[in-house]
Amino acid sequence: MDMPQVPQQNTKAADFKSIYANNVQLFMSPWDVAFVFGENQSVKDNILMVEQSVRVVMSPQHAKVFAQVLNDQIGRYETTFGTIQIPSPPQQSDTKTGKPS
C-alpha cells in the first residue's frame, strides 16, 4: 500500500546533534525496534570497546519502511559509484592454541 506523499519541512531541535557511528546494536520487541549507535574505540582483553552515542526507537512498521528506503538508497549509490565491498570479518582464533576456529 502506497502512502500519499505530502510536502515536508524540516527543522532542527535545539539539542540536535550529528554523530559518526561505525557500530550499531539492534533490539526488537513486538512493539518497537531500537537501534543503539556508537563508535568502536579499541579492543581490550579481546573485547571490543564501544562508546554508545544515541538510541533511536521506532515502530516495527516504520523500521520496515526505513529498511526499504535504505536499501533503495544503497542501490542508487551503487549505481552511481559502484558496488560497495563488504570486508570479511577477521577470523576468530582459539585463545588456547592461537589457531583460527
Backbone bond lengths (Angstrom), bond angles and torsions (degrees), N, CA, C in turn:
res aa  C-N    CA-C-N  psi(-1)  N-CA   C-N-CA  omega(-1)  CA-C   N-CA-C  phi
1 M - - - 1.439 - - 1.522 108.24 -
2 D 1.328 116.72 125.32 1.453 121.62 178.83 1.517 110.22 -86.55
3 M 1.312 114.97 133.49 1.455 120.63 176.35 1.527 107.76 -86.47
4 P 1.335 117.32 140.76 1.461 118.38 177.65 1.528 110.19 -64.86
5 Q 1.316 115.17 140.12 1.458 120.58 179.15 1.522 109.29 -85.87
6 V 1.314 115.84 131.88 1.465 121.01 176.72 1.511 107.88 -123.68
7 P 1.337 117.03 150.06 1.469 119.09 177.74 1.525 110.03 -58.33
8 Q 1.314 115.97 150.21 1.462 121.48 -177.80 1.518 109.05 -130.37
9 Q 1.325 116.01 136.22 1.455 121.16 173.59 1.524 107.41 -121.85
10 N 1.320 116.19 127.64 1.454 121.00 -176.77 1.524 110.76 -102.18
11 T 1.322 115.95 139.67 1.456 122.01 170.02 1.525 106.67 -131.55
12 K 1.319 116.60 152.70 1.458 120.57 -179.24 1.519 109.45 -99.02
13 A 1.335 115.30 133.10 1.459 120.98 175.54 1.524 109.04 -64.07
14 A 1.321 116.18 156.83 1.460 121.11 -179.57 1.530 111.32 -58.24
15 D 1.332 117.75 -32.46 1.459 120.83 -178.53 1.535 113.00 -100.02
16 F 1.336 117.26 17.83 1.466 121.74 178.50 1.522 109.57 -57.95
17 K 1.342 115.81 138.99 1.457 119.47 174.09 1.518 109.56 -144.19
18 S 1.300 115.18 153.66 1.457 122.60 176.56 1.519 106.79 -109.86
19 I 1.331 116.82 133.43 1.458 120.72 -179.29 1.517 109.84 -127.17
20 Y 1.319 115.78 160.68 1.457 122.80 169.60 1.524 106.68 -100.70
21 A 1.317 117.60 135.66 1.457 121.25 177.45 1.522 109.36 -135.59
22 N 1.319 115.55 131.19 1.465 120.57 171.93 1.524 110.03 -124.42
23 N 1.342 114.55 18.09 1.457 121.30 178.14 1.521 106.91 -146.95
24 V 1.324 116.85 133.68 1.463 120.28 176.12 1.525 108.10 -140.06
25 Q 1.304 114.64 134.89 1.460 120.88 174.41 1.515 107.16 -111.13
26 L 1.315 117.01 144.68 1.459 122.49 -175.52 1.522 109.36 -122.36
27 F 1.328 115.85 130.66 1.456 122.52 177.42 1.520 107.98 -127.24
28 M 1.333 116.90 137.19 1.465 120.25 -177.24 1.520 110.68 -131.14
29 S 1.314 114.80 147.98 1.457 122.67 170.73 1.524 105.91 -139.92
30 P 1.317 118.53 174.14 1.469 119.04 177.14 1.535 112.81 -62.64
31 W 1.334 116.94 -18.18 1.469 119.94 -173.90 1.500 114.47 -105.77
32 D 1.362 118.16 -24.29 1.451 117.83 -178.67 1.526 111.73 -155.85
33 V 1.315 113.45 167.64 1.461 122.74 176.21 1.528 105.55 -124.67
34 A 1.318 116.82 129.81 1.458 120.97 -179.31 1.527 109.65 -120.52
35 F 1.315 115.50 134.56 1.459 123.48 175.30 1.523 106.68 -113.33
36 V 1.330 117.16 130.33 1.458 121.09 173.51 1.530 106.18 -113.45
37 F 1.339 115.26 114.49 1.458 121.59 -176.75 1.523 110.02 -97.36
38 G 1.318 115.81 139.35 1.452 120.38 179.25 1.507 111.34 -154.13
39 E 1.327 114.10 -176.10 1.461 120.70 -178.98 1.522 109.20 -127.28
40 N 1.341 115.20 128.46 1.456 120.67 176.09 1.527 108.49 -61.99
41 Q 1.334 116.36 131.40 1.461 120.63 -178.27 1.527 112.15 -105.35
42 S 1.308 116.56 -49.71 1.463 120.63 -177.17 1.524 108.48 -170.77
43 V 1.315 114.87 175.89 1.455 120.88 172.43 1.522 106.30 -115.59
44 K 1.330 115.37 123.96 1.467 120.93 -179.12 1.518 108.08 -127.05
45 D 1.323 116.60 123.90 1.466 121.69 -178.14 1.530 111.43 52.81
46 N 1.353 115.87 41.61 1.467 123.66 178.69 1.531 112.67 65.08
47 I 1.343 117.47 23.45 1.464 122.78 176.77 1.522 108.14 -121.55
48 L 1.330 116.42 127.91 1.453 121.51 177.97 1.525 109.28 -72.00
49 M 1.314 117.49 122.97 1.459 123.13 178.36 1.534 107.67 -93.56
50 V 1.335 116.27 123.45 1.463 122.03 -176.56 1.521 108.82 -122.85
51 E 1.330 116.39 129.87 1.462 120.90 173.45 1.529 107.10 -93.59
52 Q 1.330 116.78 109.87 1.462 121.25 -179.47 1.526 109.70 -79.95
53 S 1.338 115.86 136.71 1.462 120.95 -174.81 1.516 114.41 -112.46
54 V 1.341 116.71 -39.14 1.462 118.32 -173.57 1.526 110.31 -155.64
55 R 1.321 115.38 148.66 1.464 122.31 176.09 1.519 107.22 -117.13
56 V 1.322 116.12 130.14 1.468 122.29 178.46 1.525 107.17 -119.62
57 V 1.327 116.63 125.52 1.468 121.99 -178.22 1.518 108.40 -118.73
58 M 1.333 116.24 137.16 1.471 120.81 177.12 1.523 109.27 -147.12
59 S 1.315 115.62 166.06 1.463 120.61 177.99 1.531 109.27 -69.73
60 P 1.336 117.76 157.03 1.467 119.70 176.06 1.535 111.94 -57.72
61 Q 1.333 116.58 -35.89 1.463 119.95 179.53 1.535 110.57 -64.67
62 H 1.323 116.08 -44.52 1.458 120.04 179.13 1.526 110.02 -65.50
63 A 1.332 117.48 -40.31 1.459 121.33 179.01 1.531 110.85 -61.38
64 K 1.332 117.08 -39.22 1.473 119.94 179.81 1.522 110.70 -66.01
65 V 1.317 116.98 -43.27 1.469 120.34 177.33 1.526 109.90 -65.34
66 F 1.332 116.78 -40.66 1.463 121.51 177.65 1.531 109.81 -58.31
67 A 1.329 117.76 -44.77 1.468 121.90 178.81 1.523 111.00 -61.08
68 Q 1.331 117.03 -41.25 1.466 120.79 179.37 1.528 110.73 -65.12
69 V 1.335 116.92 -43.95 1.471 121.29 -179.99 1.532 109.67 -65.25
70 L 1.335 117.34 -43.82 1.458 121.07 179.78 1.526 110.53 -62.20
71 N 1.327 117.60 -43.73 1.462 121.55 178.68 1.529 110.73 -61.97
72 D 1.329 117.12 -41.91 1.465 121.69 178.04 1.533 110.76 -62.36
73 Q 1.317 116.79 -44.22 1.460 120.62 -179.22 1.526 111.88 -67.26
74 I 1.320 117.47 -37.17 1.468 120.52 176.61 1.526 109.89 -65.18
75 G 1.335 117.16 -40.19 1.465 120.39 175.42 1.516 111.83 -59.49
76 R 1.319 117.08 -42.86 1.479 120.87 177.72 1.528 111.16 -64.49
77 Y 1.330 116.32 -41.51 1.460 120.90 178.13 1.524 109.81 -58.80
78 E 1.362 115.97 -47.78 1.459 120.12 -177.76 1.527 111.81 -66.68
79 T 1.313 117.57 -32.52 1.463 120.27 175.88 1.524 110.27 -63.43
80 T 1.313 116.66 -37.75 1.466 121.98 -178.54 1.518 112.57 -80.78
81 F 1.332 117.43 -45.25 1.460 121.38 -169.47 1.525 115.03 -111.98
82 G 1.321 118.14 -7.85 1.460 120.76 -178.82 1.523 111.62 104.19
83 T 1.310 114.78 166.71 1.460 121.64 -176.57 1.519 111.54 -62.01
84 I 1.306 116.52 134.57 1.453 122.40 175.36 1.528 107.34 -79.57
85 Q 1.314 116.34 120.81 1.453 121.26 179.79 1.525 109.15 -86.54
86 I 1.318 116.65 129.86 1.461 121.92 177.79 1.521 107.26 -103.30
87 P 1.343 116.99 117.96 1.463 118.47 -179.24 1.522 111.47 -67.89
88 S 1.320 115.27 150.79 1.466 120.16 175.78 1.518 108.68 -70.27
89 P 1.334 116.59 141.86 1.466 117.61 176.55 1.519 110.10 -66.86
90 P 1.333 116.80 148.76 1.472 117.98 177.98 1.517 110.39 -63.56
91 Q 1.319 115.90 145.90 1.458 120.20 179.02 1.516 109.18 -70.78
92 Q 1.326 115.62 137.77 1.454 121.08 174.83 1.522 107.70 -80.00
93 S 1.314 116.79 141.92 1.461 118.81 176.99 1.519 109.88 -111.55
94 D 1.297 114.62 152.55 1.457 121.21 176.42 1.532 106.73 -70.55
95 T 1.320 117.37 123.18 1.461 120.50 -175.47 1.526 112.74 -64.94
96 K 1.334 118.13 -21.22 1.463 120.48 179.96 1.514 111.80 -84.14
97 T 1.355 116.77 -40.27 1.465 119.54 -174.79 1.518 112.66 -104.80
98 G 1.346 117.72 -20.72 1.448 120.60 -176.48 1.513 113.25 80.24
99 K 1.350 117.10 -0.71 1.460 121.91 -179.11 1.519 109.45 -84.09
100 P 1.377 116.59 146.19 1.471 119.01 175.51 1.525 110.71 -57.33
101 S 1.323 116.55 141.66 1.463 119.59 178.79 1.506 111.12 -102.43
